[in-house]
Amino acid sequence: MRRSLKLFGWIALALLGATAFGVLALHRGESVSAAWLLTAAVCSYLIGYRFYARFIESRVLRPDARLTPARVHDDGLDYVPTQRFVLFGHHFAAIAGAGPLIGPVLASQMGYLPGTLWILLGVVFAGAVQDYLILFFSTRRDARSLGDMIRDEMGNAAGTIALVGVLAIMIILLAVLALVVVKALAGSPWGLFTVAATLPIALLMGVFLRWIRPGRVGEASAIGAVLLLAALVFGGRIAADPGWASVFTLAPTTLAWILIGYGFVASILPVWLLLAPRDYLSSFLKIGTILGLAIGIAITLPDLRMPAVTRFVDGSGPVFAGTLFPFLFITIACGAVSGFHALIGSGTTPKMIEDERQARMIGYGAMLMESFVAIMALITACVLDPAVYFAMNAPAALIGTTAQSAAEAIRGWGFTVTPETLTQMAAAVGEPTILSRAGGAPTLAVGMAQIISSIFGGAGMAFWYHFAILFEALFILSTLDAGSRVGRFMIQDLLGLAHPSLRRTTSWPANLLATALCVAGWGWFLYAGVVDPLGGINTLWPLFGIANQMLAAIALIFATVVLFRMKHERYAWIAIVPTSWLLVCTLTAGAEKLFHSDPKIGFLAHAHKYSEALARGELLAPAKNLAQMRQVLVNDWVNASLCALLIAVVVAMVCFGIASIRRARAGNAASVRETAPVYADMSVEVAHAG
Amino acid sequence: MRADTRMGKAAAQLVRVARALFGLPDYDAHVAHCREHHPERPPPTRAEFHREREAARYARGRSRCC
């Protein structure tokens, strides 16, 4: 009786989900409620978790009661058996970042439906599977990192090549996130003031935590939060005063240099002074943003005003160029599939998991939750008037710099709007203009402001907008400085292969050199993105997406190899199917970014256009002189080289993977390289014997 | 809230989950571990523990997600 009741419940849930999908896909005419999107998402996650994840657990991975690394080592510091809900929180916090908030916003240019389908199908069959498999395999290998595991299962060469790929991805990620911050704060005195104020606030918190009340992070963060709110309110006054407003109104290039300098300084100062307090504060803000979004959407259940599918699936979109296939799947990474999670899943979490039967909930489950954050970001972008969305995300090259020219251009795309609507929206959020505020963060902020202020009858939009900008900018900046440190260690590891002395973290020259290289790396791409007439996000975000998905493909290739070694060949499809899809998408996108004849898409075509103009002595925007023309060419070649490097890395990994799979299939027995299982009763027996 | 009641336990659990969400290390759990495994040594002070955990958070091998 109970069984059939449960079955009935699941069938009802499946029907509900199918209905929701149907409404979303087939709706014509007036706007559809976000409630349907939420329903479709929750139903997909529940069904995916209960059936697909459990299938993987029981048939393929088959976890048992063996002692996990947390129990074996149990050092009270890094190896701590942690209760599963607490560990879920830890893992979710580790994987959730700015990614799920940006990608879906950018992908909304194609309508809400393509993004939704990719997020929901991608996470259930690819993203959450990757997270689960990597977490599980790492737990069975003494919580070793992805790089180490690849080295072990696929050879040293594969391991090193994977590390090169990871470093390249890290550099682009930092450049792109820095660019998002620049886009959000350029020409925004209120925003810049509040974000700048976080520096002295963080220093204060650092000193407080070091000497006044050591270890009381909650208290320090409370003080920081209060000061932040004060800065937020005060920022409005600053923006209203013409004199002070001009001090805090900076050009994008100036901001780029400031960020580069900040990244360098913050990652070499002692961590307790700036990095750690900012990180604590931004962790609170990150969770706060997610909760704010969730509560706002849950209470208001707004209508989606973006159509289900827009005309920009044909590749002519202003936000990013390229057709739905492959570029939709590149634009949304975190929330569907993210290779970065494979690094996190083989980081601290496997050292804390107390039972490998909890890996499904933690690995698969936390990724589902992040996917839900991505869905909420998609909703937030789609509740905006589509004309406002495009005004914010289209570059000046396409819509001009006045509300008049923007309204005209957007009307040409089929979205009616008056210039007054655009200027009124800017005034409502307390910004001089909303035009071309690309990068996803301002769009999300406007959407959040609209949703939350509608609870209060439309009041306080400017406050909520800057609140959202501050939150996002803060936790993006924390990724920037902490990420520069991570990049520096990676560079030291790679340089150490040539010069062992450079590996030492205690050596100041090595430290400074590696940090400089890392910051110069992302700084280069940041600056190029800032001066790009198409806005930079247009160019950089696809590169980041390609890189991230390639890392996911590498992680899934590794997982496939392990499945073959375990002699689970008949179930290897659970990894092979997502891997193949990712390879098809990223290699197509990479090839298009290199060789496409449209200069808006292909780097080489773009370089060709500019070199022809240069040969004729002509100047094309943004170049104002011949030297800048040459700079544009250099940027194109660097972007193309990076793209080619990523393609080469992933093709090499495919070859290594196939070789490892063939070796695994050649043997009759399983050839897994897991640590020998230890069971609780075994150790009791050993204790008795000894 | 009394620690031995169901509400008390639930509240304590919620606090631990929240700490993990915000990335804060659990000093009480560490002290309990020290008392169990190294009873001869005094457990580290709150300041020492947080200093060590903070340094570990940004040490080599730790990654950062997007």
Chai-1 contact restraints between the chains, C-beta under 6 A:
chainA,res_idxA,chainB,res_idxB,connection_type,confidence,min_distance_angstrom,max_distance_angstrom,comment,restraint_id
A,G76,B,H30,contact,1.0,0.0,6.0,A-B,restraint_1
A,G76,B,H33,contact,1.0,0.0,6.0,A-B,restraint_2
A,F85,B,V17,contact,1.0,0.0,6.0,A-B,restraint_3
A,V86,B,R16,contact,1.0,0.0,6.0,A-B,restraint_4
A,V86,B,V17,contact,1.0,0.0,6.0,A-B,restraint_5
A,V86,B,A20,contact,1.0,0.0,6.0,A-B,restraint_6
A,G89,B,V17,contact,1.0,0.0,6.0,A-B,restraint_7
A,G89,B,A20,contact,1.0,0.0,6.0,A-B,restraint_8
A,G89,B,L21,contact,1.0,0.0,6.0,A-B,restraint_9
A,H90,B,A20,contact,1.0,0.0,6.0,A-B,restraint_10
A,A93,B,L21,contact,1.0,0.0,6.0,A-B,restraint_11
A,A93,B,G23,contact,1.0,0.0,6.0,A-B,restraint_12
A,I95,B,C65,contact,1.0,0.0,6.0,A-B,restraint_13
A,G97,B,C65,contact,1.0,0.0,6.0,A-B,restraint_14
A,G97,B,C66,contact,1.0,0.0,6.0,A-B,restraint_15
A,G99,B,C66,contact,1.0,0.0,6.0,A-B,restraint_16
A,L173,B,C66,contact,1.0,0.0,6.0,A-B,restraint_17
A,P214,B,A47,contact,1.0,0.0,6.0,A-B,restraint_18
A,G215,B,R46,contact,1.0,0.0,6.0,A-B,restraint_19
A,G215,B,A47,contact,1.0,0.0,6.0,A-B,restraint_20
A,G215,B,H50,contact,1.0,0.0,6.0,A-B,restraint_21
A,V217,B,L24,contact,1.0,0.0,6.0,A-B,restraint_22
A,V271,B,Y58,contact,1.0,0.0,6.0,A-B,restraint_23
A,W272,B,E54,contact,1.0,0.0,6.0,A-B,restraint_24
A,A276,B,E54,contact,1.0,0.0,6.0,A-B,restraint_25
A,S283,B,F22,contact,1.0,0.0,6.0,A-B,restraint_26
A,S283,B,G23,contact,1.0,0.0,6.0,A-B,restraint_27
A,F284,B,F22,contact,1.0,0.0,6.0,A-B,restraint_28
A,I287,B,L21,contact,1.0,0.0,6.0,A-B,restraint_29
A,C334,B,C66,contact,1.0,0.0,6.0,A-B,restraint_30
A,F340,B,C65,contact,1.0,0.0,6.0,A-B,restraint_31
A,F340,B,C66,contact,1.0,0.0,6.0,A-B,restraint_32
A,L343,B,S63,contact,1.0,0.0,6.0,A-B,restraint_33
A,I344,B,S63,contact,1.0,0.0,6.0,A-B,restraint_34
A,I344,B,C65,contact,1.0,0.0,6.0,A-B,restraint_35
A,G347,B,S63,contact,1.0,0.0,6.0,A-B,restraint_36
A,T479,B,R64,contact,1.0,0.0,6.0,A-B,restraint_37
A,A482,B,R64,contact,1.0,0.0,6.0,A-B,restraint_38
A,G483,B,R64,contact,1.0,0.0,6.0,A-B,restraint_39
A,R485,B,Y58,contact,1.0,0.0,6.0,A-B,restraint_40
A,V486,B,S63,contact,1.0,0.0,6.0,A-B,restraint_41
A,V486,B,R64,contact,1.0,0.0,6.0,A-B,restraint_42
A,F489,B,R60,contact,1.0,0.0,6.0,A-B,restraint_43
